[in-house]
Amino acid sequence: MTDVTVAIPIRDGGRLLAGVLDALAGQTVDHELLVCDSGSVDGSPDLARSRGARVLRIAPQEFNHGRTRNLLVSEARGAHVALLTQDAEPADERWLEQLLSGFELAPDVGIVYGPYRPREDASAPVRIELERWFESLSPDGGPQVERLSEPDGQLPVTALMGRLGFFTDANACVARAAWQRVPFREIPYAEDRVLAIDMLRAGYAKIFMPRAAVVHSHDYTTGEHLRRCFDEWRGLREVYGWCEPVDPRRLAGSLRGELGSARRRLIASGAPARRRRATLIALSRHHIVRMAGALLGSRAGALPAWLRHRLSLEGRGGFSPVDFEALGSRGADASPDSGPR
């Protein structure tokens, strides 16, 4: 069996997809390239084929984040399947090598993932947010192994919020054998967070590899940022049951903490006073919009479907809490075809 497949769901990937494919061509590890297109009209499938990819095709209405990734993994020839999105470009030629090395850290590793780096033209708030989050996942800069002890397996899902349960399939690799026991769930959002919970509860380890980075960031307009945060916090409510508290003192404290941390980083970097002021003003706006989206998104279940649709960057009007107890932990009897992004 081929050792590794790189699998990417695509639709009208354009120049960003071309950048991803160029970066993959220079990897130090030979790999199969597999993409699943869901209705491109910009020639993305032909571009992928010209770079040696095997192309699967599905209708746009058939796309589902979990199901489509299951389809990709089921069709992959590799014993390991690295997952990217069409706008997540490997940061260097050793990206895939670094991801695969995570499986050498322990025999029970099911999933490995790496960080995002901001694009060169990313705004200061986006750059600060990404750098702070991914640095927090590895304070010492080395690989981090996460697993649940047997008692921890009974913890409520809310206890898995934060670093322990975090995972992103925009920059990840799954062991095919683990996926055969624990596939992605066919859910509309946050399929990667749910996979991490299912893998941890099934006894697998999750690895964060800080050097397996991709260049991946978005600079949204204010309205788009609000809607993106709505989607993110609706996902947190659906997965963890988390509802962002409406507490002015807590919100003000959070803003002060964000600005204080950013100010210290800017001073340490030698940024001039004018740049520090401009960055802190932009960061204040960014964080206020983020908090507004969080408050709305975590209360999405109480909103009418038409308003959820309007507030969602994805245009999703639904609200679908994940019932972990009813669906079980996706153990050894789970079928990899029970629900193929």
N, C-alpha and C positions, 0 to 999 in steps of 0.2 A: 504494500500500500504506500502511496505517496506520503511523505512525512507531514507535509503541511499544504493547506489550501488557503488562499486569501480570498474572502468572499465579501462582495459589496452589493447592496441594493442600490439601484440607480434610477433616476428619472430626470432627464434634461440637465445633466451634470455640467455641461459647458466647460469653460476653461479651468474650473476648479477640479473637475474630474480628470482633465488632461494632466494637471499637476500631480494628482494622486498616482495616475498610471506611470508618469515619468519617474516618480520617486520609487515606485515598486520595481521598475525595471533595473534599478541600481542596487537592489538589496543583496546582501552577502549570502542569503539563503535561497536556494532554488525553490520554487513553489508553483503550484497550480493557481491560475487566476480564474475566478468564477464570479460572474455578475448576474443579477436578476433585474431586468428592466420592466418597469410597470407603466409603459406608455409614453416613452420619450418621443419627441418630434424634432429634436435638434441633432440627431445623428449620433447620440451617445452610444447605442449598441454597436454601430459600425466602428466607432473610435475604439471601443473596448476590444472588439475582434481584431483590429489592426495591431493591438498590443499583445495579442496572444490569448485573450480571454475566451472562455467558453460562456456563452450567453443564454440564459433562461429568459423566457418572456411570459409575463402574466398581464391580464387586463388591469387597468387602473383601479377598478372597483374591487379587485381581488387582493389588493395590497393591505397588509396588516403587519404591524411591527414585529410581533412575535411569530405569526404564521410564516411570513416571508423569510425570516431568518431560519426558521426550522426547515423550510424548503431548501435554502442554500446549504445548510449543514448536511441535510439528507442527500443532496446531490454531490457534495464535495468528496473528493477521493483521498483527502488527507486524513491522517490519524489525529492531527490537530487542525483546527479551522480558525484562522485569524479573521476578525471582523473589523471592517472600516465602514464609514459613510463616504459618500462621494465628494465631500468637502473636508475630509480629515486626511491631510497629507503627511506621510511619514517624515519626521524631522531630519533623519539621516539614513545612511545606507545600512545601519545596524539595527534598525527598528524591529524587524521581524526576528532577528537573532536574539535581541534582548527579551522580547516577549516569550519566545520558546524557552529561554534559559530559566524562566520562572518555574517551569514544570520539573526542573532538576532539583528544586529546593526541598521537595518532599514527595513521597509516593502518593499522597492523597489529593494532589492539586487538581481541581476541576476547571477553574477559570483563572485567567491572568489578565490584567489590564494595565494601561499606562496613562500618563497625563496628557493634557492639552497644553500647547504653547500658543500664546496670542500671535496673530498675524502682525507683520511689521507695521501696518497702518492701523492697528487696533487702538481704540480710544484709551485714555489713561484709566477710566473706571473699569473697563473690561479687562485690561491688562492686570490691574491690581487684584481684581476679583479672582481671576484664574490663577495667578501666581500664588496668592494667599491660600486658596483652597487646596491646590495640589501640593504645596509645600507642607500644609498641615497633615497630609496623609502619610508623609514620611519625614518626621522631624530630623532624623539623622541622615537623610539623603540616600538611604539604602533600601533594598527590597523589604516589603512588609508582608508578613504571613498572617492571615486572619482565618480563624476556624472557631467553631463552637465546641465547647466541652459537652459532655452528655447532659449535665444539668442545664446548661445554657440553651440546649435545644428546645427547652420548654418555655423559654422567655417569650413574653408578648412581642408582637411584631414591632411595636413602638420602641423597644429596646435595641432594635437593629438599625435605627436611624443614625445618620452620621457616618463616621469612618468605617465602622464594622460592616454595615450593610451596603455601603456605596459601591457601585460598579457601573461602568459605561461600555456599551457595545459599539460605540463610535471608535474605540481603540482597544481591542480585546482579542483574546484567543481562548478557545474552549477545547478541552480534550474530548474527542469524539465519543470515547467510551463513557465519560461522565454524562455527556449530552444524551446518549441513548437511554440512560436512566432518568435524567432530569432535563427534558427539553424546555424551550421557551413556552410560556403560556400564551394562548391566543387572546391577547388583551389589547385595547386600543392605545395604551400609553404606559411608559415606565416598565416595559417588558424586561429591561436589563436589571432594574432594581429587584424585580420579582424573581428573576432567575438567580440572582445572588442569594436571596433569602432561601429559595428552594434548594440551591446547592449546599449552602451552609447547614441547613436543617437535615439534608440527606447525608451529611458527614464529610463533605468535601471541603478542602481548603481553598481560599481565595488569596491571590497574590497581587500586590501592587508593585510594578517595576518602574521606578522613577525615570530610568534612562530610555524606556520604550515610548518616546514622545511622538505625538503628531501635532502639526500646526492646524489649529481648529478654533476659530472664534467668530463671533457675530457682533457687528455693531448695528443695533436696531435703532429706529426712530423711537421717540418717547412712547408713542402709541403702540408700536410693535413690542417694545420692552415690557410695557404693562401687560399686554396680551400673552407674551411669552411667560412671564411670571405667573399669570393666571393659570396657564397650562401646567407649569411646574408644581405649583402648590395644590392645584386640583389633583395632580398625580400623587403628591404626598398624602393627601387625604384619602385617596382611593387605595393606596398601598398600605400606609401605616395608620390611617385613621387620625392623622395629625391635623389639628385645627389651630391656626396661628392666633394667639391670644390678643384680644383688643384691650391693650393696657398702655395708655399714653406714656407712662413712666418707663415701661419696658422698651417701647419703641424709641423714645428719646435716648435711653441708655444705649440701645443698639447703634443708633446713629452716631452718638459720641464715640463709642468704641471703634466703629469703622473709620471715622475721621481721624481719631487719635493714632490708630495703627498706620493709616496711610501717611499721616504727617511725619511719623517717625521714619517710615521707609523713604519718603522723599528727602528728608534731611540727611539720612544716611547715604543716599545716592548722590548728594551734593547738588540737588536741584535748586535753582535760584528762587528767591522769594516770590517773584511774579508767577513763575510756573507752579509753585506750591499752592498759591491762592487759587489760580485757575483750576488746578486739578481738584482741590478740595471742594470748590463750588460745583464742579461737574459731578464729583462723587456724591455730594449731598443730593443733587437732583436724581442721580442714578439710584441711590439707596431709597429715597422717598417713593419713587415709582415702583421699585422692587417691593417695598412694604405694602403699597396699595394693592399690587397684584397678588401678593401673598394673602392678604386679608380677604380679598374677593375669592381667590382660587380655593382656599381651604374651606370656604362656605358654599362651594359650587352646588352641592346637593340641595341647598335651599333655594337656588335660583331657578327660574323657568328655563326650559331648554333653549328658547329663542335668544335669551340673554347670554347663556353659556356659549352659544354659537357665535354671537357678536363679540364676546370678550376673548374668545379663543384664537390664537394665532393660527392654529391648525384648522379652524372652522369646525371644531368638534362640539356638538351640542349635548352629548351624553354625560352621564355620571355613573361610573361602573366600579364600585368598591370591590376589591379582591377579597374573596372569602377563603382564606387559607385553611380554615378548619374544615369546611365543606369539601374543598378540592383536595385536601390532603397534602402531603409533603413531596409528592411526585417521586415515589420510591422506585424500586427495581422493576415493578410491573408496569411502569408508565411506558407508553409506546412513543417512539420518536416521531411517528406520523400522526399523532393525535391532535395536531394543530401546527401545520408548518408555519422585518422592516426591510 
